[in-house]
Amino acid sequence: MAIDLELNEQQRQLQDTANDLFGRLCPPSVVRRYETSTEDFPREVWRQMAELGWLSMSFPSEYDGLDCTFLDAYPIYIELGRHLAPVPLLEVAGVAGELVAALGSPEQKGALLPAIGGGQAIVTLAFMEPEGCYGPAGVALSARHTGDRYVLEGTKLLVSCAASADRLIVAARTSGAAGDEAGVSLFIVNPKAPGVAIERIPNIAGQPLYAVTFAGVEVPAADALGMIGGAWPALNAVMAKAAVLQSAMVLGAGERVQAMAVDYANHRVQFGEPIGKHQAVQYLCTDITLEHYVARLLTLQAAWRIDTGRTFLREASLAKAAASRAAAAMTFAAHEVHAGVGFMNDYDLQLYTRRAKHWEFNLGDYRHHLDEAMKVYAPIGFEEGAKAPARAA
């Protein structure tokens, strides 16, 4: 079956709306302000996104969602990346909301999904730990069962918007050895509960990222999200989908970076002529285009498979690997075109470069996703571990 790599008319209109909204409300001055603001994100932008239904697009209609497809949300993420809009749509709706929709009980869905979709509740995932592993090996925070509750002990890092969160979804290990998929559980935790400590982490991207420490935090068993010890398959699938959406953000940013590089090459004059006349500069602009093109094809392929209900883990990992590579390569080439001016704080290119470093590693880096792509791919006709046939002479 052929893959449709074009957005439909409704999706293009949605992209135009997002481009207009973020262009008006999230200019570079706002992006810079929220790098150092005590607030994690602009609430007015969040409110307008909620009114447009963007926070609940994929949620079921019975919980005030819009029942939209994956590709319906895709163009919004392109514009998030183009404008570097400092809002946690991916973390709150694309990850935490999807986990609640996938694993939550009717009571949990009823309590959280309408509140997330309406912009009243901020819910975010606490997954990464000091060891820095992306897979189940990275889940070591312990959840000890005692009576009718679990006691959490450990630390999570790089938790987005934790200071603004109404609830945290915490990945913890309830059983099994380190690295086992079995034994990973999710818990809905009040960040104001006794024993929870939150501290902002300075980072190159200027993102609202936090370290969250759990010291004997008691969580009722009723606040487990999904089956105890069986959360990994759904968590892995949701993070894979989120990686595709983040890849769309990289694509939007890449289009802006390319436009900046080409414009600078056409207007920067040295020795009486634009630097864009030189092949070395043209090659750099072409490199940005090629990296963007490869990442776009793989990301759209993964999004199409998700949208049509096909298996998608391998394609999502290939898309994220390409996007991680492109995020670094596109900004590097743009800086080569701009030379020193691109590093100045009042020049917009450095904003994209620093965000690109976050995107490069968030939700799994290049090597991790190449490994994942090979792990989930089994050539037709071969069992896992089987020896490939010898080539014909």
C-alpha atoms as a printed R data frame, in Angstrom:
    type eleno elety resid chain resno       x       y      z
1   ATOM     1    CA   MET     A     1   0.000   0.000  0.000
2   ATOM     2    CA   ALA     A     2   1.321   3.436 -0.928
3   ATOM     3    CA   ILE     A     3   2.154   5.894  1.865
4   ATOM     4    CA   ASP     A     4   0.521   9.310  1.662
5   ATOM     5    CA   LEU     A     5   3.215  11.834  2.597
6   ATOM     6    CA   GLU     A     6   1.001  14.890  2.288
7   ATOM     7    CA   LEU     A     7  -1.282  16.472  4.858
8   ATOM     8    CA   ASN     A     8  -4.931  16.766  3.922
9   ATOM     9    CA   GLU     A     9  -6.698  20.100  3.595
10  ATOM    10    CA   GLN     A    10  -7.980  20.135  7.173
11  ATOM    11    CA   GLN     A    11  -4.532  19.342  8.551
12  ATOM    12    CA   ARG     A    12  -2.953  22.097  6.447
13  ATOM    13    CA   GLN     A    13  -5.498  24.567  7.782
14  ATOM    14    CA   LEU     A    14  -4.682  23.453 11.304
15  ATOM    15    CA   GLN     A    15  -1.001  24.011 10.597
16  ATOM    16    CA   ASP     A    16  -1.731  27.526  9.321
17  ATOM    17    CA   THR     A    17  -3.698  28.255 12.498
18  ATOM    18    CA   ALA     A    18  -0.850  26.994 14.691
19  ATOM    19    CA   ASN     A    19   1.684  29.001 12.695
20  ATOM    20    CA   ASP     A    20  -0.382  32.133 13.190
21  ATOM    21    CA   LEU     A    21  -0.993  31.546 16.910
22  ATOM    22    CA   PHE     A    22   2.601  30.744 17.822
23  ATOM    23    CA   GLY     A    23   3.910  33.469 15.538
24  ATOM    24    CA   ARG     A    24   1.833  36.072 17.401
25  ATOM    25    CA   LEU     A    25   2.138  34.788 20.955
26  ATOM    26    CA   CYS     A    26   5.568  33.108 20.978
27  ATOM    27    CA   PRO     A    27   8.040  35.448 19.252
28  ATOM    28    CA   PRO     A    28  11.735  35.021 20.125
29  ATOM    29    CA   SER     A    29  11.391  37.593 22.917
30  ATOM    30    CA   VAL     A    30   8.887  35.308 24.691
31  ATOM    31    CA   VAL     A    31  11.089  32.258 24.098
32  ATOM    32    CA   ARG     A    32  13.993  34.082 25.727
33  ATOM    33    CA   ARG     A    33  11.864  35.302 28.633
34  ATOM    34    CA   TYR     A    34  10.768  31.798 29.595
35  ATOM    35    CA   GLU     A    35  14.324  30.492 29.637
36  ATOM    36    CA   THR     A    36  14.814  32.325 32.935
37  ATOM    37    CA   SER     A    37  11.238  32.876 34.126
38  ATOM    38    CA   THR     A    38  10.028  31.506 37.456
39  ATOM    39    CA   GLU     A    39   6.976  30.320 35.518
40  ATOM    40    CA   ASP     A    40   7.470  27.175 33.455
41  ATOM    41    CA   PHE     A    41   5.394  28.278 30.468
42  ATOM    42    CA   PRO     A    42   3.031  31.076 29.306
43  ATOM    43    CA   ARG     A    43  -0.391  30.310 30.738
44  ATOM    44    CA   GLU     A    44  -2.228  32.523 28.262
45  ATOM    45    CA   VAL     A    45  -0.859  30.548 25.323
46  ATOM    46    CA   TRP     A    46  -1.824  27.337 27.119
47  ATOM    47    CA   ARG     A    47  -5.350  28.640 27.698
48  ATOM    48    CA   GLN     A    48  -5.826  29.460 24.022
49  ATOM    49    CA   MET     A    49  -4.497  26.059 22.985
50  ATOM    50    CA   ALA     A    50  -7.027  24.447 25.330
51  ATOM    51    CA   GLU     A    51  -9.863  26.508 23.849
52  ATOM    52    CA   LEU     A    52  -8.845  25.335 20.372
53  ATOM    53    CA   GLY     A    53  -8.988  21.719 21.577
54  ATOM    54    CA   TRP     A    54  -5.308  21.054 20.994
55  ATOM    55    CA   LEU     A    55  -4.733  19.595 24.461
56  ATOM    56    CA   SER     A    56  -7.366  16.891 24.002
57  ATOM    57    CA   MET     A    57  -7.204  16.064 20.294
58  ATOM    58    CA   SER     A    58  -6.454  12.360 20.709
59  ATOM    59    CA   PHE     A    59  -8.495  11.788 23.878
60  ATOM    60    CA   PRO     A    60 -11.754   9.786 23.664
61  ATOM    61    CA   SER     A    61 -14.908  11.829 23.227
62  ATOM    62    CA   GLU     A    62 -16.416  10.294 26.371
63  ATOM    63    CA   TYR     A    63 -13.740  12.171 28.327
64  ATOM    64    CA   ASP     A    64 -14.228  15.481 26.480
65  ATOM    65    CA   GLY     A    65 -11.687  14.590 23.805
66  ATOM    66    CA   LEU     A    66 -11.936  15.118 20.044
67  ATOM    67    CA   ASP     A    67 -11.076  11.578 18.864
68  ATOM    68    CA   CYS     A    68  -8.646  12.991 16.309
69  ATOM    69    CA   THR     A    69  -6.072  10.900 14.482
70  ATOM    70    CA   PHE     A    70  -2.331  10.987 15.075
71  ATOM    71    CA   LEU     A    71  -1.710  12.907 11.852
72  ATOM    72    CA   ASP     A    72  -4.249  15.532 12.873
73  ATOM    73    CA   ALA     A    73  -1.956  16.587 15.732
74  ATOM    74    CA   TYR     A    74   1.239  16.235 13.680
75  ATOM    75    CA   PRO     A    75   1.181  19.712 12.023
76  ATOM    76    CA   ILE     A    76   0.805  21.456 15.384
77  ATOM    77    CA   TYR     A    77   4.097  19.946 16.497
78  ATOM    78    CA   ILE     A    78   5.807  21.140 13.326
79  ATOM    79    CA   GLU     A    79   4.811  24.697 14.247
80  ATOM    80    CA   LEU     A    80   5.820  24.196 17.884
81  ATOM    81    CA   GLY     A    81   9.321  23.475 16.597
82  ATOM    82    CA   ARG     A    82   9.328  26.277 14.037
83  ATOM    83    CA   HIS     A    83   8.522  28.879 16.699
84  ATOM    84    CA   LEU     A    84  10.161  27.138 19.689
85  ATOM    85    CA   ALA     A    85   6.878  27.710 21.526
86  ATOM    86    CA   PRO     A    86   7.666  27.258 25.249
87  ATOM    87    CA   VAL     A    87   4.632  25.115 26.090
88  ATOM    88    CA   PRO     A    88   4.634  21.486 27.349
89  ATOM    89    CA   LEU     A    89   2.141  20.092 24.832
90  ATOM    90    CA   LEU     A    90   4.263  17.010 24.134
91  ATOM    91    CA   GLU     A    91   4.915  16.231 27.795
92  ATOM    92    CA   VAL     A    92   1.388  16.873 29.095
93  ATOM    93    CA   ALA     A    93  -0.900  15.783 26.251
94  ATOM    94    CA   GLY     A    94   1.410  13.652 24.106
95  ATOM    95    CA   VAL     A    95   2.904  11.583 26.936
96  ATOM    96    CA   ALA     A    96   1.087  11.887 30.282
97  ATOM    97    CA   GLY     A    97  -2.373  12.223 28.768
98  ATOM    98    CA   GLU     A    98  -1.789   9.309 26.428
99  ATOM    99    CA   LEU     A    99  -0.622   7.143 29.329
100 ATOM   100    CA   VAL     A   100  -3.787   7.920 31.268
101 ATOM   101    CA   ALA     A   101  -5.904   7.210 28.172
102 ATOM   102    CA   ALA     A   102  -4.091   3.903 27.550
103 ATOM   103    CA   LEU     A   103  -3.810   2.552 31.096
104 ATOM   104    CA   GLY     A   104  -6.142   4.489 33.348
105 ATOM   105    CA   SER     A   105  -9.209   3.152 35.070
106 ATOM   106    CA   PRO     A   106 -12.519   4.854 34.210
107 ATOM   107    CA   GLU     A   107 -12.190   6.837 37.447
108 ATOM   108    CA   GLN     A   108  -8.644   7.957 36.628
109 ATOM   109    CA   LYS     A   109  -9.583   8.908 33.078
110 ATOM   110    CA   GLY     A   110 -12.630  10.823 34.271
111 ATOM   111    CA   ALA     A   111 -10.590  12.736 36.831
112 ATOM   112    CA   LEU     A   112  -7.575  13.583 34.658
113 ATOM   113    CA   LEU     A   113  -8.358  13.622 30.927
114 ATOM   114    CA   PRO     A   114 -11.003  16.397 30.936
115 ATOM   115    CA   ALA     A   115  -8.808  18.464 33.266
116 ATOM   116    CA   ILE     A   116  -5.752  18.007 31.026
117 ATOM   117    CA   GLY     A   117  -7.736  18.757 27.887
118 ATOM   118    CA   GLY     A   118  -9.319  21.839 29.420
119 ATOM   119    CA   GLY     A   119  -5.970  23.224 30.534
120 ATOM   120    CA   GLN     A   120  -6.791  22.999 34.243
121 ATOM   121    CA   ALA     A   121  -4.335  20.220 35.112
122 ATOM   122    CA   ILE     A   122  -0.654  19.774 34.330
123 ATOM   123    CA   VAL     A   123   0.412  16.132 34.421
124 ATOM   124    CA   THR     A   124   3.918  15.078 33.437
125 ATOM   125    CA   LEU     A   125   5.957  11.862 33.288
126 ATOM   126    CA   ALA     A   126   8.933  11.274 35.610
127 ATOM   127    CA   PHE     A   127  11.032   8.635 33.844
128 ATOM   128    CA   MET     A   128  14.754   9.405 33.483
129 ATOM   129    CA   GLU     A   129  17.126   8.574 36.342
130 ATOM   130    CA   PRO     A   130  20.764   9.398 37.140
131 ATOM   131    CA   GLU     A   131  22.009   6.330 35.216
132 ATOM   132    CA   GLY     A   132  20.723   7.926 32.003
133 ATOM   133    CA   CYS     A   133  19.251   4.781 30.397
134 ATOM   134    CA   TYR     A   134  16.256   5.147 28.089
135 ATOM   135    CA   GLY     A   135  14.846   1.626 28.219
136 ATOM   136    CA   PRO     A   136  13.545  -0.509 31.095
137 ATOM   137    CA   ALA     A   137  17.105  -0.651 32.442
138 ATOM   138    CA   GLY     A   138  16.648   2.996 33.335
139 ATOM   139    CA   VAL     A   139  13.799   2.290 35.759
140 ATOM   140    CA   ALA     A   140  15.402   1.634 39.138
141 ATOM   141    CA   LEU     A   141  13.371   3.848 41.475
142 ATOM   142    CA   SER     A   142  11.853   1.378 43.902
143 ATOM   143    CA   ALA     A   143   8.187   1.029 44.808
144 ATOM   144    CA   ARG     A   144   7.883  -1.206 47.865
145 ATOM   145    CA   HIS     A   145   4.495  -2.742 48.552
146 ATOM   146    CA   THR     A   146   3.290  -2.399 52.107
147 ATOM   147    CA   GLY     A   147  -0.325  -2.920 53.081
148 ATOM   148    CA   ASP     A   148  -2.633  -0.965 50.788
149 ATOM   149    CA   ARG     A   149   0.064   1.346 49.463
150 ATOM   150    CA   TYR     A   150   3.463   1.592 47.807
151 ATOM   151    CA   VAL     A   151   6.482   3.481 49.136
152 ATOM   152    CA   LEU     A   152   8.644   5.247 46.521
153 ATOM   153    CA   GLU     A   153  12.389   5.738 47.016
154 ATOM   154    CA   GLY     A   154  14.698   7.278 44.444
155 ATOM   155    CA   THR     A   155  15.343  10.213 42.143
156 ATOM   156    CA   LYS     A   156  14.034  11.216 38.726
157 ATOM   157    CA   LEU     A   157  15.819  13.717 36.489
158 ATOM   158    CA   LEU     A   158  14.822  15.964 33.590
159 ATOM   159    CA   VAL     A   159  11.163  16.015 34.633
160 ATOM   160    CA   SER     A   160   9.441  18.665 32.528
161 ATOM   161    CA   CYS     A   161   7.416  21.346 34.322
162 ATOM   162    CA   ALA     A   162   7.513  19.462 37.628
163 ATOM   163    CA   ALA     A   163   7.151  22.704 39.600
164 ATOM   164    CA   SER     A   164   3.866  23.422 37.787
165 ATOM   165    CA   ALA     A   165   2.540  19.870 37.866
166 ATOM   166    CA   ASP     A   166  -0.680  18.918 39.583
167 ATOM   167    CA   ARG     A   167   0.246  15.251 39.256
168 ATOM   168    CA   LEU     A   168   3.343  13.269 38.319
169 ATOM   169    CA   ILE     A   169   3.252   9.899 36.577
170 ATOM   170    CA   VAL     A   170   6.232   8.095 38.072
171 ATOM   171    CA   ALA     A   171   7.857   5.061 36.486
172 ATOM   172    CA   ALA     A   172   9.021   2.727 39.261
173 ATOM   173    CA   ARG     A   173  10.228  -0.830 39.697
174 ATOM   174    CA   THR     A   174   7.973  -3.061 41.754
175 ATOM   175    CA   SER     A   175   9.720  -6.346 40.914
176 ATOM   176    CA   GLY     A   176  12.256  -7.938 38.616
177 ATOM   177    CA   ALA     A   177  15.939  -7.309 38.018
178 ATOM   178    CA   ALA     A   178  17.315  -4.118 36.531
179 ATOM   179    CA   GLY     A   179  16.553  -4.062 32.827
180 ATOM   180    CA   ASP     A   180  13.558  -6.393 32.971
181 ATOM   181    CA   GLU     A   181  10.466  -5.116 31.204
182 ATOM   182    CA   ALA     A   182   8.351  -7.036 33.703
183 ATOM   183    CA   GLY     A   183   8.233  -5.222 36.997
184 ATOM   184    CA   VAL     A   184   7.922  -1.671 35.636
185 ATOM   185    CA   SER     A   185   4.900   0.092 37.124
186 ATOM   186    CA   LEU     A   186   3.423   3.587 36.904
187 ATOM   187    CA   PHE     A   187   2.019   5.602 39.789
188 ATOM   188    CA   ILE     A   188   0.056   8.851 39.874
189 ATOM   189    CA   VAL     A   189   1.745  10.977 42.543
190 ATOM   190    CA   ASN     A   190   0.858  14.335 44.055
191 ATOM   191    CA   PRO     A   191   4.060  16.443 43.794
192 ATOM   192    CA   LYS     A   192   3.108  18.148 47.061
193 ATOM   193    CA   ALA     A   193   2.995  14.861 48.980
194 ATOM   194    CA   PRO     A   194   5.310  14.461 51.994
195 ATOM   195    CA   GLY     A   195   8.746  13.257 50.934
196 ATOM   196    CA   VAL     A   196   8.708  14.794 47.428
197 ATOM   197    CA   ALA     A   197  11.455  17.367 46.738
198 ATOM   198    CA   ILE     A   198  11.678  19.319 43.463
199 ATOM   199    CA   GLU     A   199  14.715  21.263 42.230
200 ATOM   200    CA   ARG     A   200  15.181  22.985 38.876
201 ATOM   201    CA   ILE     A   201  18.104  21.741 36.760
202 ATOM   202    CA   PRO     A   202  20.062  24.344 34.739
203 ATOM   203    CA   ASN     A   203  20.383  23.139 31.150
204 ATOM   204    CA   ILE     A   204  21.716  24.379 27.846
205 ATOM   205    CA   ALA     A   205  18.270  24.414 26.245
206 ATOM   206    CA   GLY     A   206  16.700  26.692 28.845
207 ATOM   207    CA   GLN     A   207  13.922  24.151 29.347
208 ATOM   208    CA   PRO     A   208  11.900  23.883 32.602
209 ATOM   209    CA   LEU     A   209  13.499  20.593 33.685
210 ATOM   210    CA   TYR     A   210  13.616  19.379 37.275
211 ATOM   211    CA   ALA     A   211  15.123  16.780 39.569
212 ATOM   212    CA   VAL     A   212  12.428  15.130 41.686
213 ATOM   213    CA   THR     A   213  13.454  13.134 44.751
214 ATOM   214    CA   PHE     A   214  11.111  10.649 46.422
215 ATOM   215    CA   ALA     A   215  12.034   9.885 50.037
216 ATOM   216    CA   GLY     A   216   9.583   7.397 51.502
217 ATOM   217    CA   VAL     A   217   6.670   8.777 49.496
218 ATOM   218    CA   GLU     A   218   3.520   6.779 50.190
219 ATOM   219    CA   VAL     A   219   1.161   6.222 47.257
220 ATOM   220    CA   PRO     A   220  -2.199   4.420 47.620
221 ATOM   221    CA   ALA     A   221  -2.436   1.225 45.565
222 ATOM   222    CA   ALA     A   222  -5.499   2.751 43.899
223 ATOM   223    CA   ASP     A   223  -3.184   5.369 42.324
224 ATOM   224    CA   ALA     A   224  -1.277   2.783 40.308
225 ATOM   225    CA   LEU     A   225  -1.756   3.487 36.596
226 ATOM   226    CA   GLY     A   226  -2.425   0.204 34.859
227 ATOM   227    CA   MET     A   227  -1.391  -3.251 36.026
228 ATOM   228    CA   ILE     A   228   1.356  -3.487 38.641
229 ATOM   229    CA   GLY     A   229   4.511  -4.743 36.973
230 ATOM   230    CA   GLY     A   230   3.011  -4.623 33.479
231 ATOM   231    CA   ALA     A   231   3.238  -0.979 32.435
232 ATOM   232    CA   TRP     A   232   6.246  -1.192 30.139
233 ATOM   233    CA   PRO     A   233   4.586  -2.154 26.807
234 ATOM   234    CA   ALA     A   234   2.157   0.784 26.975
235 ATOM   235    CA   LEU     A   235   4.820   3.156 28.307
236 ATOM   236    CA   ASN     A   236   7.196   2.147 25.516
237 ATOM   237    CA   ALA     A   237   4.522   2.631 22.843
238 ATOM   238    CA   VAL     A   238   3.484   6.049 24.175
239 ATOM   239    CA   MET     A   239   7.092   7.257 24.326
240 ATOM   240    CA   ALA     A   240   7.672   5.968 20.781
241 ATOM   241    CA   LYS     A   241   4.686   7.975 19.531
242 ATOM   242    CA   ALA     A   242   5.938  11.002 21.443
243 ATOM   243    CA   ALA     A   243   9.341  10.572 19.795
244 ATOM   244    CA   VAL     A   244   7.646  10.838 16.394
245 ATOM   245    CA   LEU     A   245   5.870  14.032 17.451
246 ATOM   246    CA   GLN     A   246   9.131  15.467 18.747
247 ATOM   247    CA   SER     A   247  10.704  14.560 15.416
248 ATOM   248    CA   ALA     A   248   8.023  16.707 13.784
249 ATOM   249    CA   MET     A   249   9.180  19.557 16.044
250 ATOM   250    CA   VAL     A   250  12.725  19.038 14.758
251 ATOM   251    CA   LEU     A   251  11.398  19.288 11.197
252 ATOM   252    CA   GLY     A   252   9.658  22.596 11.903
253 ATOM   253    CA   ALA     A   253  12.787  23.969 13.528
254 ATOM   254    CA   GLY     A   254  14.874  22.678 10.622
255 ATOM   255    CA   GLU     A   255  12.785  24.616  8.107
256 ATOM   256    CA   ARG     A   256  13.406  27.794 10.092
257 ATOM   257    CA   VAL     A   257  17.127  27.076 10.456
258 ATOM   258    CA   GLN     A   258  17.393  26.437  6.709
259 ATOM   259    CA   ALA     A   259  15.617  29.717  5.910
260 ATOM   260    CA   MET     A   260  17.954  31.604  8.243
261 ATOM   261    CA   ALA     A   261  21.054  30.058  6.675
262 ATOM   262    CA   VAL     A   262  19.936  30.709  3.085
263 ATOM   263    CA   ASP     A   263  18.892  34.277  3.884
264 ATOM   264    CA   TYR     A   264  22.214  34.995  5.566
265 ATOM   265    CA   ALA     A   265  24.162  33.458  2.680
266 ATOM   266    CA   ASN     A   266  22.272  35.646  0.203
267 ATOM   267    CA   HIS     A   267  22.711  38.903  2.115
268 ATOM   268    CA   ARG     A   268  26.096  38.614  3.838
269 ATOM   269    CA   VAL     A   269  28.590  40.341  1.544
270 ATOM   270    CA   GLN     A   270  32.317  39.747  1.708
271 ATOM   271    CA   PHE     A   271  34.843  41.083 -0.802
272 ATOM   272    CA   GLY     A   272  32.047  42.651 -2.792
273 ATOM   273    CA   GLU     A   273  29.809  39.605 -3.292
274 ATOM   274    CA   PRO     A   274  27.346  37.481 -1.270
275 ATOM   275    CA   ILE     A   275  28.959  34.519  0.450
276 ATOM   276    CA   GLY     A   276  26.216  32.347 -1.056
277 ATOM   277    CA   LYS     A   277  28.038  32.477 -4.394
278 ATOM   278    CA   HIS     A   278  30.707  30.162 -3.016
279 ATOM   279    CA   GLN     A   279  30.210  26.427 -3.428
280 ATOM   280    CA   ALA     A   280  31.409  25.694  0.099
281 ATOM   281    CA   VAL     A   281  28.542  27.763  1.492
282 ATOM   282    CA   GLN     A   282  26.057  26.257 -0.962
283 ATOM   283    CA   TYR     A   283  27.068  22.768  0.160
284 ATOM   284    CA   LEU     A   284  26.332  23.678  3.776
285 ATOM   285    CA   CYS     A   285  22.837  24.893  2.880
286 ATOM   286    CA   THR     A   286  22.328  21.729  0.847
287 ATOM   287    CA   ASP     A   287  23.400  19.602  3.810
288 ATOM   288    CA   ILE     A   288  20.597  21.139  5.880
289 ATOM   289    CA   THR     A   289  18.101  20.306  3.135
290 ATOM   290    CA   LEU     A   290  19.282  16.691  2.847
291 ATOM   291    CA   GLU     A   291  19.192  16.052  6.595
292 ATOM   292    CA   HIS     A   292  15.711  17.553  6.771
293 ATOM   293    CA   TYR     A   293  14.480  15.500  3.809
294 ATOM   294    CA   VAL     A   294  15.613  12.159  5.253
295 ATOM   295    CA   ALA     A   295  14.173  12.933  8.690
296 ATOM   296    CA   ARG     A   296  10.904  14.106  7.125
297 ATOM   297    CA   LEU     A   297  10.422  10.920  5.100
298 ATOM   298    CA   LEU     A   298  11.098   8.625  8.049
299 ATOM   299    CA   THR     A   299   8.974  10.688 10.435
300 ATOM   300    CA   LEU     A   300   6.016  10.804  8.081
301 ATOM   301    CA   GLN     A   301   6.325   7.076  7.456
302 ATOM   302    CA   ALA     A   302   6.168   6.408 11.198
303 ATOM   303    CA   ALA     A   303   3.262   8.831 11.656
304 ATOM   304    CA   TRP     A   304   1.364   7.186  8.792
305 ATOM   305    CA   ARG     A   305   1.817   3.734 10.319
306 ATOM   306    CA   ILE     A   306   0.566   4.970 13.679
307 ATOM   307    CA   ASP     A   307  -2.361   6.699 12.000
308 ATOM   308    CA   THR     A   308  -3.402   3.578 10.101
309 ATOM   309    CA   GLY     A   309  -3.104   1.183 13.052
310 ATOM   310    CA   ARG     A   310  -0.023  -0.671 11.807
311 ATOM   311    CA   THR     A   311   2.991  -1.763 13.840
312 ATOM   312    CA   PHE     A   312   5.235   1.247 14.260
313 ATOM   313    CA   LEU     A   313   7.972   0.740 16.877
314 ATOM   314    CA   ARG     A   314  10.734   0.118 14.338
315 ATOM   315    CA   GLU     A   315   9.680   3.041 12.150
316 ATOM   316    CA   ALA     A   316   9.346   5.345 15.170
317 ATOM   317    CA   SER     A   317  12.887   4.488 16.264
318 ATOM   318    CA   LEU     A   318  14.262   5.084 12.770
319 ATOM   319    CA   ALA     A   319  12.469   8.433 12.648
320 ATOM   320    CA   LYS     A   320  13.802   9.485 16.052
321 ATOM   321    CA   ALA     A   321  17.330   8.392 15.149
322 ATOM   322    CA   ALA     A   322  17.158  10.458 11.955
323 ATOM   323    CA   ALA     A   323  15.699  13.431 13.818
324 ATOM   324    CA   SER     A   324  18.394  13.267 16.515
325 ATOM   325    CA   ARG     A   325  21.058  13.261 13.829
326 ATOM   326    CA   ALA     A   326  19.323  16.023 11.867
327 ATOM   327    CA   ALA     A   327  18.881  18.240 14.924
328 ATOM   328    CA   ALA     A   328  22.642  18.300 15.432
329 ATOM   329    CA   ALA     A   329  23.649  18.339 11.767
330 ATOM   330    CA   MET     A   330  21.262  21.080 10.597
331 ATOM   331    CA   THR     A   331  22.212  23.520 13.333
332 ATOM   332    CA   PHE     A   332  25.921  22.736 12.864
333 ATOM   333    CA   ALA     A   333  25.749  23.517  9.148
334 ATOM   334    CA   ALA     A   334  23.792  26.715  9.823
335 ATOM   335    CA   HIS     A   335  26.477  27.866 12.241
336 ATOM   336    CA   GLU     A   336  29.146  27.157  9.633
337 ATOM   337    CA   VAL     A   337  27.289  29.509  7.273
338 ATOM   338    CA   HIS     A   338  26.828  32.214  9.892
339 ATOM   339    CA   ALA     A   339  30.295  31.901 11.450
340 ATOM   340    CA   GLY     A   340  30.663  33.795 14.744
341 ATOM   341    CA   VAL     A   341  27.467  35.834 14.585
342 ATOM   342    CA   GLY     A   342  25.341  32.701 15.013
343 ATOM   343    CA   PHE     A   343  26.624  32.241 18.569
344 ATOM   344    CA   MET     A   344  25.659  35.698 19.788
345 ATOM   345    CA   ASN     A   345  22.890  35.698 22.403
346 ATOM   346    CA   ASP     A   346  20.780  38.266 20.588
347 ATOM   347    CA   TYR     A   347  20.806  36.214 17.368
348 ATOM   348    CA   ASP     A   348  17.980  33.684 16.991
349 ATOM   349    CA   LEU     A   349  20.016  30.803 15.561
350 ATOM   350    CA   GLN     A   350  21.535  29.960 18.945
351 ATOM   351    CA   LEU     A   351  18.021  29.459 20.346
352 ATOM   352    CA   TYR     A   352  17.460  26.644 17.855
353 ATOM   353    CA   THR     A   353  20.909  25.160 18.442
354 ATOM   354    CA   ARG     A   354  20.355  24.867 22.179
355 ATOM   355    CA   ARG     A   355  16.862  23.381 21.753
356 ATOM   356    CA   ALA     A   356  18.298  20.944 19.224
357 ATOM   357    CA   LYS     A   357  20.656  19.589 21.869
358 ATOM   358    CA   HIS     A   358  17.653  18.790 24.063
359 ATOM   359    CA   TRP     A   359  15.772  17.140 21.186
360 ATOM   360    CA   GLU     A   360  18.858  15.144 20.242
361 ATOM   361    CA   PHE     A   361  18.770  13.216 23.532
362 ATOM   362    CA   ASN     A   362  15.225  13.555 24.864
363 ATOM   363    CA   LEU     A   363  13.144  10.358 24.488
364 ATOM   364    CA   GLY     A   364  16.211   8.414 23.386
365 ATOM   365    CA   ASP     A   365  19.352   9.350 21.473
366 ATOM   366    CA   TYR     A   366  20.597   8.265 18.053
367 ATOM   367    CA   ARG     A   367  22.376   5.080 19.193
368 ATOM   368    CA   HIS     A   368  19.550   3.950 21.453
369 ATOM   369    CA   HIS     A   369  16.982   4.172 18.670
370 ATOM   370    CA   LEU     A   370  19.177   2.437 16.112
371 ATOM   371    CA   ASP     A   371  19.538  -0.396 18.610
372 ATOM   372    CA   GLU     A   372  15.775  -0.422 19.161
373 ATOM   373    CA   ALA     A   373  15.106  -0.488 15.418
374 ATOM   374    CA   MET     A   374  17.318  -3.542 15.010
375 ATOM   375    CA   LYS     A   375  15.785  -5.244 18.044
376 ATOM   376    CA   VAL     A   376  12.189  -5.039 16.862
377 ATOM   377    CA   TYR     A   377  12.973  -5.923 13.253
378 ATOM   378    CA   ALA     A   378  12.953  -9.561 12.248
379 ATOM   379    CA   PRO     A   379  13.478 -10.287  8.525
380 ATOM   380    CA   ILE     A   380  10.643 -12.264  6.989
381 ATOM   381    CA   GLY     A   381  11.412 -15.978  6.986
382 ATOM   382    CA   PHE     A   382  13.895 -15.876  9.852
383 ATOM   383    CA   GLU     A   383  13.459 -16.661 13.505
384 ATOM   384    CA   GLU     A   384  15.268 -14.522 16.044
385 ATOM   385    CA   GLY     A   385  18.872 -15.681 16.249
386 ATOM   386    CA   ALA     A   386  18.643 -17.751 13.081
387 ATOM   387    CA   LYS     A   387  21.603 -17.834 10.760
388 ATOM   388    CA   ALA     A   388  21.179 -15.962  7.495
389 ATOM   389    CA   PRO     A   389  21.681 -18.020  4.329
390 ATOM   390    CA   ALA     A   390  24.960 -17.769  2.488
391 ATOM   391    CA   ARG     A   391  25.045 -15.458 -0.505
392 ATOM   392    CA   ALA     A   392  25.017 -16.981 -3.955
393 ATOM   393    CA   ALA     A   393  28.338 -16.862 -5.698
